[in-house]
Amino acid sequence: MQLAWLAHLYTATGVIFGFLALLAIAAENFRAAFLWLFVAMLVDGTDGWLARRLRVEERLPFFSGARLDDIVDYVTYVFVPVYLLYQAGSIPPRGALPVTIAILLSSAYGFANEEAKTHDHFFTGFPSYWNIVALYLFVARMPGWLNAVILLALCGLVFVRTAYIYPSRMSTLRTVTVLSGSLWGVVLLWMIWRLPDRSPGLLIVSLLFPLYYAALSIILSQRRKQVLVT
């Protein structure tokens, strides 16, 4: 039982890293903020595997690890990254508050939706990867109005019932996807480490995995719909 509690504690550390990211944002140390968010993402990417290995649902049936994970994820994938976008000036000043509200509310809907995670291990609707979006917009230095358009489009995709892959739980191309995602994570870490220096070449290379992720999600989503219809 003690190991099961340690697994939940490991998940809960995400909010600590989220808070440290907030402190870094307040100090306008955006590099440190992205580093803390990256650590939180590492925790989120490994805590489910740890929980399954330790059979926490069997040992602590009265404690919801899934609910704890959702709370931590909303903080580290939504609230903190949106605050970073707001403070870093990535959104035009006139539209910053409305865009921020749109992200917070659409993501709250996404997290509360019972079908946000399907029984066959897909995310339904854009899975609130705002930490990744914030990093790309910060590094790319695109016009603020274009950032706002991208952010609002992603808010809209929260409500579109496209199934997005869950890399560590998927059955198709899981090894390829996990290995590719791990290499992508290394590239992201290097991109963060170099801040405030920005490399357009590194940015372009880092986009290969998101493009693969999106394409595979669309293909498997269409295939899944056909199976469900039949």
C-alpha positions as CSV (number, residue, x, y, z in Angstrom):
1,M,0.0,0.0,0.0
2,Q,2.9,2.4,0.8
3,L,4.2,2.0,-2.8
4,A,0.8,2.8,-4.1
5,W,0.7,6.0,-2.1
6,L,4.2,6.9,-3.4
7,A,2.9,6.5,-7.0
8,H,0.1,9.0,-6.3
9,L,2.6,11.3,-4.6
10,Y,4.7,11.1,-7.7
11,T,1.7,12.2,-9.8
12,A,1.0,15.0,-7.4
13,T,4.5,16.5,-7.7
14,G,3.3,17.9,-11.0
15,V,1.5,20.7,-9.2
16,I,4.7,21.6,-7.4
17,F,6.6,21.9,-10.7
18,G,3.6,23.9,-12.1
19,F,3.9,26.3,-9.1
20,L,7.7,26.6,-9.7
21,A,6.9,27.5,-13.3
22,L,4.5,30.2,-12.1
23,L,7.2,31.7,-9.9
24,A,9.6,31.7,-12.9
25,I,6.9,33.4,-15.1
26,A,6.3,36.1,-12.5
27,A,10.1,36.7,-12.5
28,E,10.0,36.8,-16.4
29,N,12.4,33.8,-16.5
30,F,10.5,32.0,-19.3
31,R,13.3,29.6,-19.9
32,A,13.1,28.3,-16.3
33,A,9.3,28.2,-16.6
34,F,9.5,26.0,-19.7
35,L,12.0,23.7,-18.0
36,W,9.7,23.2,-15.0
37,L,6.8,22.5,-17.4
38,F,9.0,20.0,-19.2
39,V,9.7,18.2,-15.9
40,A,5.9,18.1,-15.2
41,M,5.4,16.6,-18.6
42,L,8.0,13.9,-17.9
43,V,6.1,13.0,-14.7
44,D,2.8,12.9,-16.5
45,G,4.3,10.7,-19.2
46,T,5.6,8.1,-16.7
47,D,3.2,8.1,-13.7
48,G,0.5,6.0,-15.5
49,W,3.1,3.3,-16.3
50,L,4.2,3.4,-12.7
51,A,0.6,3.2,-11.3
52,R,-0.2,0.2,-13.5
53,R,3.0,-1.6,-12.5
54,L,2.2,-1.0,-8.8
55,R,-1.5,-1.9,-9.3
56,V,-2.6,1.2,-7.4
57,E,-6.3,0.7,-8.3
58,E,-6.3,-2.7,-6.6
59,R,-4.4,-1.5,-3.5
60,L,-6.2,1.9,-3.1
61,P,-9.6,1.4,-4.6
62,F,-11.0,4.4,-2.6
63,F,-8.6,6.9,-4.1
64,S,-9.0,8.2,-7.6
65,G,-5.6,8.4,-9.3
66,A,-7.4,9.5,-12.5
67,R,-9.0,12.4,-10.8
68,L,-5.7,13.5,-9.3
69,D,-4.1,13.2,-12.7
70,D,-6.8,15.4,-14.3
71,I,-6.3,18.1,-11.6
72,V,-2.5,18.1,-12.1
73,D,-2.9,18.1,-15.8
74,Y,-5.2,21.1,-15.8
75,V,-2.7,23.0,-13.8
76,T,0.4,22.1,-15.8
77,Y,-1.1,21.7,-19.3
78,V,-3.6,24.5,-19.2
79,F,-3.5,27.1,-16.5
80,V,0.3,27.7,-16.2
81,P,1.0,27.6,-20.0
82,V,-1.8,30.1,-20.6
83,Y,-0.5,32.4,-17.9
84,L,2.9,32.1,-19.6
85,L,1.4,33.1,-23.0
86,Y,-0.3,36.0,-21.4
87,Q,2.7,37.3,-19.5
88,A,5.2,36.7,-22.4
89,G,3.1,38.9,-24.7
90,S,2.5,36.1,-27.2
91,I,-1.1,37.2,-27.5
92,P,-2.1,40.7,-28.7
93,P,-2.8,42.9,-25.6
94,R,-6.4,43.8,-26.7
95,G,-7.3,40.1,-27.3
96,A,-5.2,38.6,-24.5
97,L,-7.9,38.2,-21.9
98,P,-10.7,36.9,-24.3
99,V,-8.3,34.4,-25.8
100,T,-7.1,33.3,-22.4
101,I,-10.7,32.8,-21.2
102,A,-11.5,30.8,-24.3
103,I,-8.6,28.4,-23.6
104,L,-9.4,28.0,-19.9
105,L,-13.1,27.4,-20.5
106,S,-12.7,25.1,-23.5
107,S,-10.1,23.0,-21.7
108,A,-12.3,22.8,-18.6
109,Y,-15.0,21.4,-20.8
110,G,-12.6,19.0,-22.3
111,F,-11.4,17.7,-18.9
112,A,-15.0,17.4,-17.6
113,N,-16.2,15.5,-20.7
114,E,-16.7,11.8,-19.8
115,E,-15.6,10.9,-23.3
116,A,-12.4,12.9,-23.2
117,K,-10.6,9.6,-22.8
118,T,-12.1,6.6,-24.5
119,H,-12.1,3.0,-23.3
120,D,-9.8,2.1,-26.2
121,H,-7.2,4.7,-25.2
122,F,-7.8,7.7,-27.4
123,F,-8.3,11.4,-26.4
124,T,-11.5,12.9,-27.9
125,G,-11.0,16.5,-29.1
126,F,-7.8,18.5,-28.9
127,P,-6.1,17.2,-25.7
128,S,-5.1,20.5,-24.2
129,Y,-1.4,20.4,-25.1
130,W,-1.1,24.1,-24.3
131,N,2.3,23.7,-22.8
132,I,3.6,22.5,-26.2
133,V,1.7,25.2,-28.0
134,A,3.0,27.9,-25.7
135,L,6.6,26.7,-26.3
136,Y,6.2,26.7,-30.1
137,L,4.6,30.2,-30.2
138,F,7.2,31.6,-27.9
139,V,10.1,30.2,-30.0
140,A,8.5,31.0,-33.4
141,R,7.9,34.7,-32.6
142,M,5.0,35.0,-35.0
143,P,2.7,38.0,-35.1
144,G,0.4,38.2,-32.1
145,W,-2.7,38.2,-34.2
146,L,-1.6,34.9,-35.9
147,N,-0.9,33.4,-32.4
148,A,-4.4,34.4,-31.4
149,V,-6.0,32.7,-34.5
150,I,-4.0,29.5,-33.8
151,L,-5.1,29.4,-30.2
152,L,-8.7,30.0,-30.9
153,A,-8.7,27.4,-33.7
154,L,-7.3,24.9,-31.2
155,C,-10.0,25.9,-28.7
156,G,-12.5,25.0,-31.3
157,L,-10.9,21.6,-31.9
158,V,-11.6,20.7,-28.3
159,F,-15.2,20.3,-29.4
160,V,-14.5,18.4,-32.6
161,R,-14.8,14.6,-32.0
162,T,-11.5,13.7,-33.6
163,A,-9.7,10.9,-31.7
164,Y,-6.1,11.7,-30.8
165,I,-3.7,8.9,-30.0
166,Y,-2.5,8.1,-26.5
167,P,1.1,7.1,-27.3
168,S,1.8,4.9,-24.3
169,R,-1.5,3.0,-24.4
170,M,-2.1,2.7,-28.2
171,S,-1.9,-0.6,-30.0
172,T,-1.0,0.5,-33.5
173,L,2.7,1.6,-34.0
174,R,3.1,2.1,-30.2
175,T,6.9,1.3,-30.2
176,V,7.5,3.6,-33.2
177,T,5.4,6.4,-31.7
178,V,6.9,6.2,-28.2
179,L,10.5,6.1,-29.5
180,S,9.8,9.0,-31.9
181,G,8.1,10.9,-29.1
182,S,11.1,10.3,-26.8
183,L,13.5,11.7,-29.4
184,W,11.1,14.7,-29.9
185,G,11.3,15.3,-26.2
186,V,15.1,15.5,-26.3
187,V,14.8,18.0,-29.2
188,L,12.3,20.1,-27.2
189,L,14.5,20.0,-24.1
190,W,17.5,21.3,-26.2
191,M,15.3,24.0,-27.7
192,I,14.3,25.1,-24.2
193,W,17.8,24.9,-22.9
194,R,19.0,27.3,-25.7
195,L,16.5,30.0,-24.8
196,P,16.5,32.9,-25.2
197,D,18.4,31.9,-28.4
198,R,16.1,30.6,-31.0
199,S,17.0,28.3,-33.9
200,P,14.6,28.2,-36.9
201,G,16.2,24.9,-38.1
202,L,15.7,23.2,-34.7
203,L,12.2,24.5,-34.6
204,I,11.4,23.0,-38.0
205,V,12.9,19.6,-37.1
206,S,11.0,19.5,-33.8
207,L,7.7,19.9,-35.8
208,L,8.2,16.5,-37.5
209,F,6.7,14.6,-34.5
210,P,3.6,16.8,-34.0
211,L,2.9,16.4,-37.7
212,Y,3.3,12.6,-37.4
213,Y,1.1,12.6,-34.3
214,A,-1.6,14.6,-36.0
215,A,-1.5,12.6,-39.2
216,L,-1.7,9.2,-37.3
217,S,-4.4,10.5,-35.1
218,I,-6.6,11.5,-38.1
219,I,-6.0,8.1,-39.8
220,L,-6.7,6.0,-36.7
221,S,-9.7,8.3,-35.9
222,Q,-11.3,7.6,-39.3
223,R,-10.5,3.9,-39.0
224,R,-12.0,3.9,-35.5
225,K,-15.2,5.6,-36.7
226,Q,-15.6,2.9,-39.5
227,V,-15.2,0.1,-36.9
228,L,-17.8,1.7,-34.6
229,V,-20.3,2.2,-37.4
230,T,-20.0,-1.5,-38.5
